[in-house]
Structure formats: structure tokens, C-alpha cells
Amino acid sequence: MDAPSTHHSSVRFRVTRLLALAAAIAYLSRNSLAVAESTIREELGMSKSAMGFLLGPAFFWSYALAQIPTGMLVDRIGARRGLPLFSVAWSVATACFGVARGAFLLGAGRITSGLAQAGLFPGAASTVARWHPATERARASARIGAAMSVGAACGAALTGELMKYLSWRCIFALYALPGLAWAWWFYRWFRNDPAEHPQVDSSELKVISSVASEAKASDTPNNTATEAPRLPWRQLLRRWEIWLVCGQQFFRAAGYAFFASWFATYLQETRGVSTAKSGWLLTIPLLATVGGSLLGGTISDRLLRLTQSFWVARSALGATSLGVCAWLVLLSGTVADATGATLLIGCGALFAALAGPSAYAATMDLGGADVTKVFSTMNMIGNFGAGLIPWLVPTFLSWVETQPTLLSWADGNSWNALLPLFGMIYGLGAICWLGVRPKRAEPVSG
């Protein structure tokens, strides 16, 4: 496999940057609700359980269930048409938050947003597999993963600040605009087939063509490259390594969902911080996830070149990073200061993020021409975990309050029992990684 050591154009990296921008925009709109939830809950007269449903299952389960259908749609109509379509749909749904007068319309907008955003990452994964050789996939995935947390962090901090001056209704209306602009630009500039892009020169096309036999999917009607054979669903689902990759995604997404839903409220309830300060503190683990994702992509690709082993570059890295994360999350519970505890949790989030690019790249390594199927399945399972956690947190807190021993151990505040729970969740994710045995790498250079 040729290394991309010398070439003239670099369109594939611009493609990745555009995909990363879409991820940032998507996460800005989806995670901002966590900061504004207490204000919205009080204004609309909703219970914590009802808001937990909106933060969790309403979005994440619709998002999860739509992974495979939207991934298949992207395969059918191509990323150039599919991704802008999804972006317009979630932007309109976000704008609808601003006109909600009760839980019904707010829930409808949340569900629609989940359905629309579902196709973004399967489409991005298949695009990365098509436009990048194996030794660039983890880094490309890392940039997209990092952008998710950039968008989430911007949404958290920006929402907390904007709520000093604007109503939450106006804020969500504003958040609809970037997705509409991105959809227009991506459709205008992008091409499904690298060979059809006018800015891709012959040197870059030679680098990209090294993945044609394993990653070329049929998302344009006039593909000229030879397609790799595809496997039926029943054969894919018999592969235990795919289920273990899905398992680590379930636990890793469940842990991350805590930051995207109840972490700001956790800080308010246990540390007595204001809404604005909780929004800023929330950016610490989110920005740490950015750094961890970028670092994880670089480490994974370098390990692949050095060891020629997908297990070392993907599985060993994922297991180690999630194990360290679990320990740091548990340790943060012993720190009384809000900022200090959040910084320690941020370190844990950084290590958890190291596993993100490995998971994305593993679906490409394992999936070949079926990368969209494998990624959609992994992301679907992960988002079932992400949706379950926000909904179950209020139930878990209520249960702790009925257990005198646990409540005493938590210093009389049931929220303090959450960190051990999430430490265990990340630990289970590490165990899943230990059993993933991807295919052996072909010799790679550079």
C-alpha cells in the first residue's frame, strides 16, 4: 500500500474538514439542550423524567433506529445528495424547538433531529473509506470525532452565555442557520467519486485509488472502479468481533451521554455552581475529548505503520485508554472542588476519546465494502446506550435515595453515586476491546 508521501492536490483532506464541520454543527444543536434543560423544564412545567426522556431516548433511540436505513439511503443516493438532505432536515427540526409550547412539539423536534442526524456519520465513514487509504483513516476519523466535541463545547458555552441575553427559543432558531449553509456548500463542491472531482490531480488520485478494491461503494450510478464483494447481513452479524466493537461503542457512548445530558445539572446539584458556570465547566470534558480524539487518530495510524497489527493499533489502544478513563472518573469523586473534579474528569474524557478513532477505523478495517453496514450497526448499538443513560439517571437517583447505605456513602446526595456508575461503564467498554481481533494489516509504509 503506497504512502501518500508526495502528491500535489489534497482534496481528500478538505473533504474531511467539511465532514468535520458538519459534525460540529450537528453536535452544537444536539447538546445545547443539556445546558438549557432546567430553564425549559421550569417554563414548560415538565418533570425531570420527562426531560430525561427528551435528552435521551427521544433523540438517541430515534437516532439509533435510523442508523441502518439512513446509511442504506446514503449508499443508494450518494453522500453528495444524502448528507445535505440530512443537514437541512435537522436544521429545520432545531428551529422548531423555538416554537414549542409544550413537551409534545419539543419531543417531535427532538425525534426528527435524531432521525435526520442519523445518516451523517455512516455517510461520513463511507466517504472517509472511499477517499483515504488505511493509514489515514484513523486520523481522518479523529478529526471528525474531535469536531463533534468542538461543536458540543461551543454549544454548551455559547448557550450558557446567550441565555443571559436571549430566550432559549431565539437561541435554537439561530442554531438552525449553520446547517442550512453547510448543506448548500457541500452539495455544490463535493463529488461522490474522487475521480470526478475537478480539483483532484493524478497524484492524489493514485493515493486514493489504493483503497478502491476494498472501500468502493455503489453510491453513484457510473462508478468505474471494481467493487469489492458485499456480504449478506446474516454473515456480517455472525462475526463476533463486530459485536464486540458494538459493545465498546455501547459503553463508551453511554459514558459520553452523561456529559451531553446531566453533567451540567450534576454540577449545579452537587457543587452549587450557576447555570453559566456549569456551561463553562462542561466544556472541559468536551474539549478534552477533542484533544483525545486527535491524539488517538495519530497514535492509531502510527501504531499501524510500526507494528503492522490492527489489534495493537485499534484494540490494545482502545482497551488501555478506556481502562485509564474508568480509573480517573472514579478518582474524581474524591475531589471536593468543582473545577478540580471537572479537570480530573476531563483527563478521563481525553483518554476515552483516544478510543474513538480506533472504533471508527475498526469498522472500515472489518467492513471493507460493507463499511456503511458495519458502522451503522456499531453506531446504532452505541446510541441505544447513549439514549438509555439520560433517561435512567433520574430513576437511578431515586433508587439510591431508597438505599440508606448507598445514600450515606454518597454523603446524603444521590448525585454523588453517579461517578462510580460511569467508571464501571467505561471499564466494561475496555473489556470489550480486549476481545476484538481485527484482520492482520497488509504491509504499509510511510
C-alpha positions as CSV (number, residue, x, y, z in Angstrom):
1,M,0.0,0.0,0.0
2,D,1.5,3.3,-1.1
3,A,2.0,6.0,1.4
4,P,0.8,9.5,0.5
5,S,4.3,10.9,0.6
6,T,4.2,13.0,-2.5
7,H,1.2,14.5,-4.2
8,H,0.0,17.8,-5.5
9,S,-3.6,18.2,-4.5
10,S,-5.1,17.5,-1.1
11,V,-8.8,17.5,-1.8
12,R,-9.4,14.4,0.4
13,F,-8.3,16.5,3.5
14,R,-10.7,19.2,2.5
15,V,-13.4,16.6,2.3
16,T,-12.6,15.5,5.8
17,R,-12.7,19.1,7.0
18,L,-16.1,19.6,5.6
19,L,-17.3,16.4,7.2
20,A,-15.8,17.6,10.5
21,L,-17.6,20.9,10.1
22,A,-20.9,19.1,9.7
23,A,-20.2,17.0,12.8
24,A,-19.5,20.2,14.8
25,I,-22.8,21.8,13.6
26,A,-24.8,18.7,14.5
27,Y,-23.4,18.5,18.0
28,L,-23.8,22.2,18.6
29,S,-27.5,21.8,18.1
30,R,-28.0,18.4,19.8
31,N,-26.0,19.1,23.0
32,S,-27.2,22.7,23.7
33,L,-30.4,21.4,25.2
34,A,-28.5,19.9,28.1
35,V,-27.5,23.4,29.3
36,A,-30.9,25.0,28.8
37,E,-32.9,22.0,30.2
38,S,-33.6,23.3,33.7
39,T,-34.9,26.6,32.2
40,I,-37.0,24.9,29.6
41,R,-38.3,22.3,32.2
42,E,-39.5,25.1,34.5
43,E,-41.0,27.2,31.8
44,L,-42.9,24.3,30.2
45,G,-43.8,22.7,33.6
46,M,-42.0,19.4,32.8
47,S,-40.7,16.8,35.2
48,K,-37.1,15.6,35.3
49,S,-38.2,12.2,34.0
50,A,-39.9,13.8,31.0
51,M,-36.9,16.0,30.3
52,G,-34.7,12.9,30.7
53,F,-36.8,11.2,28.0
54,L,-36.2,14.2,25.7
55,L,-32.5,14.3,26.4
56,G,-32.1,10.5,26.0
57,P,-34.5,8.2,24.1
58,A,-36.4,10.8,22.1
59,F,-33.2,11.7,20.3
60,F,-30.8,8.9,20.7
61,W,-33.2,6.0,20.1
62,S,-34.6,7.6,17.0
63,Y,-31.0,8.3,16.0
64,A,-30.1,4.7,16.7
65,L,-33.0,3.1,14.9
66,A,-32.4,5.3,11.8
67,Q,-28.7,4.4,11.5
68,I,-29.1,1.5,9.1
69,P,-31.9,2.9,7.0
70,T,-30.2,6.3,6.5
71,G,-26.8,4.5,5.9
72,M,-28.5,2.5,3.2
73,L,-30.0,5.6,1.8
74,V,-26.6,7.2,1.5
75,D,-25.3,4.1,-0.3
76,R,-28.2,4.4,-2.7
77,I,-28.3,8.2,-3.5
78,G,-24.7,9.1,-2.6
79,A,-23.2,11.3,0.1
80,R,-23.4,14.4,-2.1
81,R,-27.2,14.3,-2.0
82,G,-27.7,12.4,1.2
83,L,-25.7,14.5,3.6
84,P,-27.1,17.9,2.6
85,L,-30.6,16.4,2.9
86,F,-30.0,15.3,6.4
87,S,-28.4,18.6,7.4
88,V,-31.4,20.6,6.1
89,A,-33.8,18.3,8.0
90,W,-32.0,18.5,11.4
91,S,-31.7,22.3,11.0
92,V,-35.4,22.7,10.4
93,A,-36.1,20.4,13.4
94,T,-33.8,22.6,15.6
95,A,-35.6,25.7,14.6
96,C,-38.9,24.0,15.6
97,F,-37.6,23.9,19.2
98,G,-38.1,27.6,19.3
99,V,-41.9,27.4,18.7
100,A,-42.6,24.6,21.1
101,R,-45.2,25.4,23.7
102,G,-45.2,22.0,25.4
103,A,-43.4,18.7,25.6
104,F,-45.2,17.3,22.5
105,L,-43.7,19.6,19.9
106,L,-40.4,19.7,21.7
107,G,-40.3,15.9,21.6
108,A,-41.3,15.9,18.0
109,G,-38.4,18.2,17.1
110,R,-36.0,16.2,19.1
111,I,-37.1,12.9,17.4
112,T,-36.9,14.5,14.0
113,S,-33.5,15.8,14.7
114,G,-32.3,12.4,15.8
115,L,-33.7,10.8,12.6
116,A,-32.0,13.4,10.4
117,Q,-28.6,13.3,12.1
118,A,-28.5,9.5,12.0
119,G,-27.2,9.4,8.4
120,L,-24.4,11.9,8.9
121,F,-21.8,9.5,10.4
122,P,-22.4,6.4,8.3
123,G,-22.2,8.7,5.3
124,A,-19.0,10.2,6.7
125,A,-17.5,6.8,7.4
126,S,-18.1,5.5,3.9
127,T,-16.8,8.8,2.5
128,V,-13.6,8.5,4.5
129,A,-13.2,4.9,3.5
130,R,-13.6,5.9,-0.2
131,W,-11.3,9.0,-0.1
132,H,-8.5,7.8,2.3
133,P,-6.0,4.8,2.4
134,A,-6.0,2.7,5.6
135,T,-3.0,4.6,7.1
136,E,-5.0,7.9,7.0
137,R,-8.4,6.6,8.2
138,A,-7.9,6.9,12.0
139,R,-6.6,10.4,11.7
140,A,-9.5,11.4,9.4
141,S,-11.9,9.8,11.8
142,A,-10.2,11.6,14.6
143,R,-10.8,15.0,13.0
144,I,-14.5,14.2,12.6
145,G,-14.7,12.9,16.2
146,A,-12.9,15.9,17.5
147,A,-15.2,18.2,15.7
148,M,-18.1,16.6,17.4
149,S,-16.8,17.8,20.8
150,V,-15.8,21.2,19.5
151,G,-19.4,21.7,18.4
152,A,-20.7,20.3,21.7
153,A,-18.3,22.5,23.8
154,C,-19.2,25.6,21.7
155,G,-22.9,24.8,22.2
156,A,-22.5,24.4,25.9
157,A,-20.6,27.6,26.5
158,L,-22.4,29.6,23.9
159,T,-25.9,28.6,25.2
160,G,-25.0,29.4,28.8
161,E,-23.8,32.9,27.7
162,L,-26.6,33.6,25.2
163,M,-29.2,32.8,27.8
164,K,-28.2,35.9,29.6
165,Y,-29.4,38.0,26.7
166,L,-31.8,35.8,24.6
167,S,-34.6,33.4,25.2
168,W,-33.9,29.7,24.6
169,R,-36.4,29.9,21.7
170,C,-34.3,32.5,19.9
171,I,-31.1,30.6,20.5
172,F,-32.4,27.4,18.9
173,A,-33.7,29.4,15.9
174,L,-30.2,30.8,15.4
175,Y,-28.6,27.3,15.7
176,A,-30.6,26.2,12.6
177,L,-28.7,28.6,10.3
178,P,-25.2,26.9,10.1
179,G,-26.6,23.5,9.0
180,L,-28.5,25.2,6.1
181,A,-25.4,27.0,4.9
182,W,-23.3,23.8,5.1
183,A,-25.8,21.8,3.1
184,W,-25.7,24.3,0.2
185,W,-21.9,24.4,0.1
186,F,-21.3,20.7,0.4
187,Y,-23.7,19.8,-2.4
188,R,-22.1,22.5,-4.6
189,W,-18.5,21.4,-4.1
190,F,-18.4,17.7,-3.2
191,R,-18.3,14.7,-5.5
192,N,-19.0,11.1,-4.6
193,D,-16.3,9.7,-6.8
194,P,-12.8,11.3,-6.3
195,A,-12.1,10.7,-10.0
196,E,-15.0,13.1,-10.8
197,H,-13.8,15.9,-8.6
198,P,-12.2,18.6,-10.8
199,Q,-9.6,19.6,-8.2
200,V,-8.2,16.1,-7.7
201,D,-5.0,15.6,-9.7
202,S,-3.4,12.3,-10.9
203,S,-1.0,12.0,-8.0
204,E,-3.7,12.3,-5.3
205,L,-6.0,10.0,-7.3
206,K,-3.2,7.4,-7.3
207,V,-3.1,7.5,-3.5
208,I,-6.9,7.4,-3.2
209,S,-7.2,4.5,-5.8
210,S,-5.2,2.2,-3.4
211,V,-8.5,1.7,-1.5
212,A,-10.8,1.3,-4.4
213,S,-10.8,-2.5,-4.3
214,E,-11.8,-2.6,-0.6
215,A,-13.8,0.5,0.0
216,K,-15.5,1.5,-3.2
217,A,-19.2,1.5,-2.6
218,S,-22.0,1.8,-5.2
219,D,-23.3,5.3,-4.3
220,T,-23.0,6.7,-7.8
221,P,-24.6,5.1,-10.9
222,N,-21.5,5.5,-13.0
223,N,-18.7,4.1,-10.9
224,T,-15.9,2.8,-13.0
225,A,-13.9,1.1,-10.2
226,T,-14.2,-2.6,-9.5
227,E,-16.4,-3.1,-6.5
228,A,-15.4,-5.4,-3.7
229,P,-17.9,-8.2,-2.9
230,R,-20.5,-7.5,-0.3
231,L,-21.7,-9.8,2.5
232,P,-25.3,-10.5,3.4
233,W,-26.4,-9.2,6.8
234,R,-26.6,-12.7,8.3
235,Q,-22.9,-13.3,7.6
236,L,-21.8,-9.9,9.0
237,L,-23.8,-10.4,12.2
238,R,-22.2,-13.8,12.8
239,R,-18.8,-12.2,13.3
240,W,-18.2,-11.9,17.0
241,E,-15.5,-9.1,16.6
242,I,-18.2,-6.9,15.1
243,W,-20.4,-7.4,18.1
244,L,-17.6,-6.6,20.5
245,V,-16.9,-3.4,18.6
246,C,-20.6,-2.6,19.0
247,G,-20.3,-3.4,22.7
248,Q,-17.4,-1.0,23.3
249,Q,-19.4,1.6,21.4
250,F,-22.4,1.0,23.7
251,F,-20.5,1.6,26.9
252,R,-18.3,4.4,25.5
253,A,-21.4,6.3,24.2
254,A,-23.3,5.7,27.4
255,G,-20.4,7.3,29.4
256,Y,-20.2,10.2,27.0
257,A,-24.0,10.7,27.2
258,F,-23.6,11.7,30.8
259,F,-21.7,14.8,29.7
260,A,-24.2,15.5,26.9
261,S,-27.2,15.4,29.2
262,W,-27.0,15.6,33.0
263,F,-23.4,16.7,33.7
264,A,-24.3,20.4,33.9
265,T,-27.2,19.6,36.3
266,Y,-24.9,17.3,38.3
267,L,-22.5,20.2,38.8
268,Q,-25.4,22.5,39.8
269,E,-26.8,19.9,42.3
270,T,-23.6,18.7,43.9
271,R,-21.3,21.7,43.7
272,G,-23.7,24.6,43.8
273,V,-22.4,26.3,40.6
274,S,-24.5,28.6,38.5
275,T,-26.1,27.7,35.1
276,A,-23.5,29.9,33.3
277,K,-20.6,28.4,35.2
278,S,-21.8,24.8,34.7
279,G,-21.9,25.5,31.0
280,W,-18.3,26.6,31.0
281,L,-17.2,23.7,33.2
282,L,-19.0,21.3,30.8
283,T,-16.6,22.5,28.1
284,I,-13.7,20.9,29.9
285,P,-14.5,17.3,29.2
286,L,-15.9,18.2,25.8
287,L,-12.7,20.0,24.8
288,A,-10.6,17.2,26.3
289,T,-12.5,14.9,24.0
290,V,-11.3,17.0,21.1
291,G,-7.6,16.6,22.1
292,G,-8.0,12.9,22.9
293,S,-9.7,12.2,19.6
294,L,-7.0,14.0,17.5
295,L,-4.2,12.3,19.5
296,G,-5.9,8.9,19.3
297,G,-6.1,9.1,15.5
298,T,-2.4,9.9,15.2
299,I,-1.4,7.2,17.7
300,S,-3.5,4.6,16.0
301,D,-2.2,5.2,12.5
302,R,1.4,5.3,13.7
303,L,1.0,2.1,15.6
304,L,-0.4,0.5,12.4
305,R,2.7,1.5,10.5
306,L,5.1,0.4,13.2
307,T,3.6,-2.9,14.2
308,Q,1.7,-3.9,11.1
309,S,-1.0,-5.1,13.6
310,F,-4.6,-3.9,13.5
311,W,-5.1,-5.4,17.0
312,V,-2.3,-3.2,18.5
313,A,-3.4,-0.1,16.6
314,R,-7.1,-0.4,17.3
315,S,-7.9,-2.9,20.1
316,A,-5.0,-2.5,22.5
317,L,-5.2,1.2,22.3
318,G,-8.9,1.2,22.9
319,A,-8.8,-1.1,25.9
320,T,-5.9,0.8,27.5
321,S,-7.5,4.2,27.1
322,L,-10.9,3.2,28.4
323,G,-9.3,1.5,31.4
324,V,-7.4,4.6,32.3
325,C,-10.6,6.7,31.8
326,A,-12.5,4.4,34.2
327,W,-9.9,4.9,36.9
328,L,-9.8,8.7,36.5
329,V,-13.6,9.0,36.7
330,L,-13.7,7.0,39.9
331,L,-10.8,9.2,41.3
332,S,-12.7,12.4,40.5
333,G,-15.3,11.5,43.1
334,T,-12.8,12.2,45.9
335,V,-12.2,15.8,44.8
336,A,-14.5,18.3,46.5
337,D,-13.7,21.4,44.4
338,A,-16.0,21.6,41.3
339,T,-13.3,22.8,39.0
340,G,-10.7,20.3,40.2
341,A,-13.1,17.4,39.9
342,T,-14.1,18.5,36.4
343,L,-10.5,18.8,35.3
344,L,-9.9,15.2,36.5
345,I,-13.0,14.1,34.7
346,G,-11.7,16.0,31.7
347,C,-8.5,13.9,31.8
348,G,-10.7,10.8,31.8
349,A,-12.6,12.1,28.8
350,L,-9.4,12.6,27.0
351,F,-8.4,9.0,27.4
352,A,-11.9,7.8,26.5
353,A,-11.6,9.8,23.3
354,L,-8.4,8.0,22.3
355,A,-10.6,5.0,21.6
356,G,-12.9,6.9,19.3
357,P,-10.8,6.9,16.1
358,S,-9.9,3.3,16.7
359,A,-13.6,2.4,16.7
360,Y,-14.3,4.3,13.5
361,A,-11.2,2.9,11.8
362,A,-12.1,-0.7,13.0
363,T,-15.4,-0.6,11.2
364,M,-13.5,0.3,8.0
365,D,-10.9,-2.4,8.6
366,L,-13.5,-5.0,9.3
367,G,-16.2,-3.8,6.9
368,G,-14.4,-3.3,3.6
369,A,-17.1,-2.7,1.0
370,D,-19.7,-3.1,3.8
371,V,-18.3,-0.3,5.9
372,T,-21.6,1.5,5.9
373,K,-23.4,-1.6,7.3
374,V,-20.8,-2.2,10.0
375,F,-20.5,1.4,11.0
376,S,-24.3,1.9,11.0
377,T,-24.7,-1.2,13.2
378,M,-22.0,-0.1,15.7
379,N,-23.4,3.4,15.9
380,M,-26.9,2.1,16.3
381,I,-25.9,0.0,19.3
382,G,-23.8,2.9,20.7
383,N,-26.8,5.2,20.6
384,F,-29.0,2.8,22.3
385,G,-26.6,3.2,25.2
386,A,-26.4,6.9,24.8
387,G,-30.2,7.2,24.9
388,L,-30.7,4.8,27.8
389,I,-28.4,6.7,30.2
390,P,-30.1,10.2,30.3
391,W,-33.5,8.5,30.8
392,L,-32.3,6.2,33.5
393,V,-30.3,8.7,35.6
394,P,-33.4,10.1,37.4
395,T,-34.5,6.5,38.1
396,F,-31.1,5.6,39.4
397,L,-31.0,8.7,41.6
398,S,-34.4,7.8,43.0
399,W,-33.3,4.3,43.7
400,V,-30.2,5.4,45.6
401,E,-32.3,7.6,47.8
402,T,-34.2,4.5,48.9
403,Q,-30.9,2.7,49.9
404,P,-29.8,4.1,53.2
405,T,-26.3,2.5,53.0
406,L,-25.6,3.9,49.5
407,L,-27.1,7.3,50.4
408,S,-24.9,7.6,53.4
409,W,-21.8,6.6,51.4
410,A,-22.8,9.3,48.9
411,D,-22.9,11.9,51.7
412,G,-26.7,12.2,51.6
413,N,-26.7,13.4,47.9
414,S,-27.7,10.7,45.4
415,W,-25.9,12.5,42.6
416,N,-22.6,11.6,44.1
417,A,-23.3,7.9,43.3
418,L,-23.2,8.6,39.5
419,L,-19.4,8.8,39.1
420,P,-18.8,5.2,40.3
421,L,-21.5,4.1,38.0
422,F,-19.9,5.7,35.0
423,G,-16.4,4.4,36.0
424,M,-17.9,0.9,35.8
425,I,-19.4,1.7,32.4
426,Y,-16.1,2.7,30.9
427,G,-14.4,-0.3,32.4
428,L,-16.9,-2.6,30.6
429,G,-16.0,-0.8,27.4
430,A,-12.3,-1.6,27.9
431,I,-13.1,-5.3,28.4
432,C,-15.0,-5.4,25.1
433,W,-12.0,-4.0,23.3
434,L,-9.7,-6.8,24.6
435,G,-11.7,-9.4,22.6
436,V,-11.7,-7.5,19.2
437,R,-9.3,-9.3,16.8
438,P,-9.4,-7.4,13.5
439,K,-7.8,-8.7,10.4
440,R,-4.0,-8.5,10.1
441,A,-2.7,-5.4,8.4
442,E,-1.1,-5.6,5.0
443,P,2.4,-4.1,4.8
444,V,2.1,-0.4,4.9
445,S,4.7,2.3,4.5
446,G,5.2,5.9,5.4
